[in-house]
Amino acid sequence: MMGKQATNQTSRSRRPLWRRLGRRADGGQAIVELALILPVFVMLAFGLVDFGRIFYTYQALVNAAREGARYCAQNADGASTPAGAVAAELDGRITTDAITVRLEPAGAWGAPCPNVAANPDSSAAVTVRVTATFTPITPFVDRFMRDPSTGNLRKVAASAVMPVWN
């Protein structure tokens, strides 16, 4: 009996240390896999955040352009400008680059609301275009948002058309 017990003791001490401590041999492999895949997941997550920010910017610009077109449709006197209505709609969340107005069907782009009295046309409509520069937070998305010919960030633009209320 004593000889069997001594053999058992010897066989236990021959097992690797990680086996004796109850650890698995592939614990380091999991860390390496995490280190390899984590940057990909982080870039994907930030890319999704940037996509959400682009979509939010576009929707805010669409709403602001609609409010500017509504303002010009009501105040088509040639002296009013839709900048106040657009700024009120954006409420400081997005800085616009340009707000341009145009009287349809034919007219030049300008800043003030067009004078409908000078252009009496029953089918007149006002188009307001609002543009803003979007700056992404992810370097990967930043590459796709730049114009290849100039290297400048591309602009996000939205426009709205509204008939003039006489």
N, C-alpha and C positions, 0 to 999 in steps of 0.2 A: 504494500500500500504506500509506503513511504517513497518508494522509487517512482511510482506513478505521479505522485504529487510534485515531485521535483521536476519531472519531465514537463508537466503542465506549466510550471513557473518559467521554465526555460523557453517554451514555445511562445508564451505571452510576451516575453521581453524581445523576441525576434520580430514581432509585428512592427510595422512602421509607426512612428510617433503620431502621425495624424490619425491613424486608425485607433490608437490607444486613447487619444483625447476625444474621439467621437466626431472628428471633422471629416468632411469629404475632400477628396483630392482635387475636385474641379472648382473650388471656391475662387481661386485666382482667375480662372477662365471667365467667370461671370463678370468680374470687375473689368477685364479687358474688353469683353463684348459691350458692356455699358459705356466704357470710354469711347469705343468706336461709333456707337449708334446715337449717343446722347447729343452730340453737335448737330446731327442731321435732324433730330426731333426738335431741338431748340430753334434751328433755322426755319423749319416748317411751321412751328408755332408763331414765330415772329412774322413770317410771311403771311400767315392767316390774319394776324393782327393788322398788318399793313393793308391787306385787301379790304378788311372791314373799315379801316380809316379812309381808304380811297372811295369806297361805296358811300360812306357817311358824308364825305366832302361833296361828292357828286349830288347826292340827295339834297343837301343843304343849299347848294348852288341852284338846283332846279327850283326849289321852293322860293329862293330869293329872286330868281329871274321872273317867276310867276308873280310875285308881289310887285316887282318893279314894272312889269308889263301892265298889271292891274292899275297901278298908280298912274302910268302914262296914259292909259286908256281913259281914265277919269279926268286927267288934267292935261289934255292935249292942247296946250296954249302956246307952246314954243319957248316958254321961259322956265318951266319946272324941270327938275331933274330927278330921276328915280333913285339916285344914290342914297337918299335918306331912307326910303322904303326898303331898299336892299340891305342897308346896314342894320336897320331895325330887325329885319328877318334873321340875319346872320348873328346878331347880338354879340359881336366880338369873337365868336368861335373860330371864324375863318377870315383871313385877310384877303380881300379881293385885289387882283391886279388891274382889272379894267371892267367898266360897266359901259356898254355901248347900246344905243337905241337906234332903231330904223323904222321908218314908216313904210309899210308894204302897200301896194305891190312894188313900187319903185321908189327908192330913196337912198340917200347916203347914210352910212353909219355915223352917228354923232353922239354927244353926251346928253343934251337936253331932250325932253320929250318933244316930238314934232308938233308943228302948228297945223291943226286940222283945218282951221278956218282958211288958211292960205292954200290948202289942198283939199277942196271939197269933193270928196269921193265917198259914196255911201258904203263902199266895201273896204274902207281903209282899216288896216290892222297895224298894231304896234308890235315890233319884235324887240325884246330885250335880251342881250347876251351878257353873261357874267363869266369871267375867267379868274382862276386862282392857281397859284403854283403849289403843288403838293410835294412835301418833303418826306420821303419814307424814313423809317427808323432802322430798317434792315439793309445792310450793304448789298445783299443779293438782289433785293427788289430795286434798290437804287440804280443798279446797272440797267435794268429794263425800263426805268422811268426816264432815262436820259436820251436826248435826241442824238443819234450817232454822228450827225454832221456837225453839230455845234457843241455838243457836250453839256448843254443846258438841260435843266429839268423840264419835262413836258408839262404843259398846263392842263388843268381839268376845266372844262367849259360846259356850260348849260345855257339853253335859251328857251324862251317862252313867247308865244304869240297870243295876243288878245285883241279882239275887235274894239275899235274906238267907239266910245259911248257919246253920241251927239246929244 
